[in-house]
Amino acid sequence: MKYLGIDFGTKRIGIALSDDGGTLAFPEIVILNDKNSISEIRKIIDSKSIDEIVIGLPTAGSGEDTIATEGAKDFAKIIENEFKLPVHLVDERFSSHNVFQDKVGKETRLARRQKIEKPIDVDAQAAAIILQRYLDTRKMS
């Protein structure tokens, strides 16, 4: 099984892919959220033989829905209708934040610099974290 992970944002969409066995997630690319985003996602799905899609569901720190939650749910419905593949929504709380954390939970100097200089990379890395959470959950069940 091959999975596509998505970190949906109003400006950018982070994309991650799993390995062919569906056990590890890797950042792939960031695309702009514009009129071409669905066709860009289609190219990835077709070229990488994707079986299922995992989309991050943004919520407040408390777990409550926000305006962004509704946007991600609407996007998930579009994706599901467009591609006719299984779509899974996964709690994405702190996924972008986790990109910048080192092992002891402190932001590293390099991550701070990258956050300013290359924010686009963050979206693909966040998509990989979201996808990995889903893949790990599958392994435990």
C-alpha positions, 0 to 999 in steps of 0.5 A: 500500500502506498499513501499520500500525506497532505498538510492542507493550508490556505496558501500551500499544501505540503505533500508526503509519500509513504514507502511502498510497504506503507510503513515510513513517511517522507516529505515530498513537495509543497504545492501552492493552494491555487486553481492548479492544486488538484491537477498537481495532486492528480499527477502525484497520485498517478505517477506514484500509484497512490492507494490511500490519502491521509489529510491533516485535520487542524484543531485547537490545542484543546482538540476543538474544531476551528475555522481551519478544521472546516476548511480541511474537511471541505478539502478532504471531501473534494479530494475524496470525490475527485480521486475516489480513493479512501481518505483518512483525517488525522489530528495534525496538532503540533505537526508543524511545531514538531518539525522544529523541535529537537530531541529534548524539545527545544527549537534548534538554531538551524530550525529557527533559521530554516523557518524564516528562510525556507518556510515551504519545506516545513509544509512537506515535513509536517505532511510527513509527520501527519502521515507517519502518525497515521501509519504508526496507528495502523501498525498498532491496530 
